[in-house]
Amino acid sequence: MRDALAFLPIRALRALLRGLPPELAVRTGARLGRMAARLGGRVTATARINLELAFPELSDAQRGDLLANAYANLGRCVAELALLQGRHREALLDHSRVDGAEHLHSAAAASPTGGVILLSAHFGAWDLGAAALAHAGFRISVVYRGFASARLTAMISDVRLRGRLDIDEIRMGGMAGLAVQRALRAGRIVVVLLDQNARRDEGVFVPFFSRLACTRTGPALIAMRGGFPVVPAFVCREGAAPNNVVRVQPALDLRAEGNDREAALRENVELMTQAIERVIREPCARTSS
């Protein structure tokens, strides 16, 4: 009952946004995001601390602008998730594109099975990005953690799976590693978001914005053992309109396992986190993070 009551405002917001024309929905989402940033709270306070740690070279005013822009973009992403569940879904996908698709094709050709690990982060409208990749013809499997609210998890799954797109889901935990390997052996593109904290028994500590962060080792280990390429890709917004581009980068040059698996594993995990840090520091992150 508590979960159902807590979900009511989300349902109301989704109904409001998905009924609006796309540009108006995205502008409304941005305004709501900026309002949330001004209201503050525990999450906003944590965000300010993280921005100070990540960008010590910026002034307080600059970090404040970055925070407001991040919340505005979060609001836009919420609006786009709502639009993906309504009658504007195809129009929204038609306004999204994939740049660097040749890197995915090259990686698939170099893979023993055609399977590729697509490395990304909770950056930009990533659920829209996964749909855009599938809309472009790629066979996508998304690894996800889920939410405490079962209703919210089901809603996001509906966003991913709605429509005639080749997307499936792999929930973290349990036998997820085997499911990832099955998807790779089937020649699918497996999307992994690597910017969340991992338990000590599931990760290693590597530098991330000059701090040691416990980062999941599973994707790097699967890539090393199976010879699967790891291709970074991130979603950036073009302006304030509902126009997004998935920017695919060349495959990472992973270190072979050799005689020291632990050293190779740590080096490859660090290589993957460096790819995430680089894109966060790029100008597009000012409006896509």
N, C-alpha and C positions, 0 to 999 in steps of 0.2 A: 504493500500500500504506500509506504514512504517513497519507494522508487517511482511508482506511478504518479504520485503527486509532484515529486521533484521534476518529472519529465514533462508535466503539463506546460510550463513556460517555453520549453524547447519546441514542443509540438506547435504551440501558438506562433512562435517566431518563424518556424519553418513554413507554416501555412501562409503567413503574411508575405514572406520573401519570395516564395516560389510562384505566387500569383502575380507578381509585379513583372513589368518588362525588364529584361536582363540589366540594362544600364542603370535603371532606377533602383533595382534590387541591390546592385553592387554599391551604388552611392549610399543607399540606406544602411547597408552593412557597415560601410566605412564610418559613417556618422555614429552608429551604435558602438563600434569599436573604440572610437575616440572618447565617447562618453564613459565607457568602461575604464579606460586608462585614467581619466580624470577622477573617477570615483575611488580608485586605489583599491587596497585590500592586500591580503597575504600574497597572492600570486604576483601582483604588480610590484610589491616590495621585493620579492625574490628576483623579479626581472631586472629591477634597478641594480641590485647587487651584482647580478650576472653581467650586466652591461658594463659596470664599473670594472669588473675583473677582466672582461674580454677586451674592452677599449679604454685603457687608462689614459691614452693620449688625447681622448676627446674631452671637451669641457662638460660641465654638468648640463648646460643648456643643450649642447649637441646630443648628449645621451638622452635627454628628455625628449627631444624631437624624434630621435630614433625609436624610443619607446612608443610615442604617440603614433608614429608611422607603422610600427609593427602591429599595434592593436587595431589600427585602421585596416591594415591588410588582413588581419585575422577576421575582422568583420566581413570583408569582401569574400574571404574564403568560405565563411559560414553561409553567405548569400549564394555563392556558387554551388555549394553542396545542396542547398535547398532547390536551386534551379535544376540540378541534375536529376531530381526526383519528380520533376513536373514536365509540362508541355514544352518548355524551352530547352530541354536537354540537347537535342540535336543541334540547335542554333549555337548553344554554348560550346559544344564540341567542334563545330565548324569554325569557331573563332579561336580555337587552340591549334597549335601546330608543334611539330617535332623538328628541331634543328639538330643535325649531326646523326641522323638515322644511319648513315653509312658506317658509323662506328659500331653500332649494334650488329649490322649485317656482317662486318668484318670479324667481330668477336664471335658471332655464331658460326662463321665459316672456320674459325680457328679452334672451336670447341670440339671435343671428341664426340659430342652428341647433338650439337647445335644449341645446347643450353647455356645460358649466360646469367651471372649474378649481376643485377643492376643495383648499384650502391647509391643510396640517397639518404635524406634526412627529413625531419618534420620541418620542411622549408617550403614556403609558398603553398599553393593549392595542390598538395601532392595527390589527394584522391582524384582530383580532376586530371592531374598529370597521368596517373595510371590509366584512367579512362581514355585520355587522348592517345596514349601509346597503343591501346587496344583498338581504338578507332582508326589508327594508322595501319592496322593489320598485324600487330605483334600479339603473340600468345602470352598473356601475362598471368603470373601467380604472385599474389601479394601476401607477404608475411606480416602479421599484425598482432598486437598485444591484446587489444580489447579494452573495454572500460569497466569500471565497477558497476555501472548501470547496464543491465542486460538489454534494456530498451534502446539505450543510446548505441550500444554495439550493433544491435539489429538494424538500427536506422542507417548507420554508416555502411553496413554490409549491403543494404538495399541500394545505396548510392553506387557502390562498386559493381554490383551484379545486375542492376536494372538494365534493360536494353539488350540488343543482340551483339554483345561484345564478348570476346574470348578472355574472360577474367575469372580466375578462381582464387580462393583464399586458403591460407595456411595459418592457423592460430598458433602462437608461440606456446611452448610448454609441451610436456608429454612426448609424443613421437614426431614433433615438428621437424627435427633434423632429417628423419627418414623421408618425410613428405617433401621436403625441399630437394633431397637427392632424387626422388622419383620424378619430380617436376623437371629437374635439370636433365635427367636421362631421357625424358620425353621431349626434350628440345625446347622447353619453355623459358621465358625471361622471368626470373624470380627477383622480385623487388624486395630489397632489405633496407630498412631504415635503421641506421647504426648510431643515432645520436642520443640514445637513452642509456641511463645508468644500468650496469649489469651487476649481478651478484658476484662475489669474489670467486665462487666456484664455476662461474660461467664466463669470466673475462680476465683480462690482464690490464694493468695500469699503464696507460700511454699518455703522452702530453696532448692536451687539448686547450688552446688559448693559454698556454704557459702554466696550466694546472694538470696534475695527474688525474685522469678519469678512468674508472673501471669500465672497459669497453668489451662488448661481447666478441668472443673468438670464433664462434660457430661458422659464420660465413667465410672467414679467411681459411679455416681448417678444411671446410668442404671444397673450397676453390683449390687449395694446395693438393689435397688428396685425389681429386677428380680431374684436375687440369682444366677447370672451368674458368673462363675469363671473368674479370670483375670490371664493370664499366660504370663510372660515375655519371649520374644524370640528376638535374635539379630543375625545378619549375620557377621561372621568373615571369613577372607581370610586365606587360608593356603599357605603361601609363596607368590611369585609374580605371579604365574600362575593363569589361570582362574579356580581355585578350591575354592569354597565357601562352608561353612557349616552353616546351621541355627541351632543355639544352643538354644534349648527350655529348660526353667527352670521350677521348680515346681510352682504351682499356689500360688499366694500371699495369705497371711492370713489376709483378709480384716476384719475390725471392723464392727460389726453389727450396724444398725442405732440406735437402742435403744431409749432413751428419748431425746437425744441431736443429732439431725440429722446433724446440722452444724459442730459440733466438729468431729463426725464420718466421715463426708465427707472430711473435711480438713485433718484428719489423713490418710485417704485412698489415697487421692491425693498425700500427702507427701510420702506415702509408694511406690507409683508408680514412682514418680520422683527419689526416692532413688535407685530403681532397675535400672533406666537408668544411674544414676551417677556411680553406682558400675561397670557396664560393661564398661563405658568409661574409668574408671581408671585401668581396667585390661590390661595386656600386649598386648592382641590381638587388643586393640584399637590403638596401635601405628601404625598398618597397615590397620585398618578397618574403622577409623573414617572419 
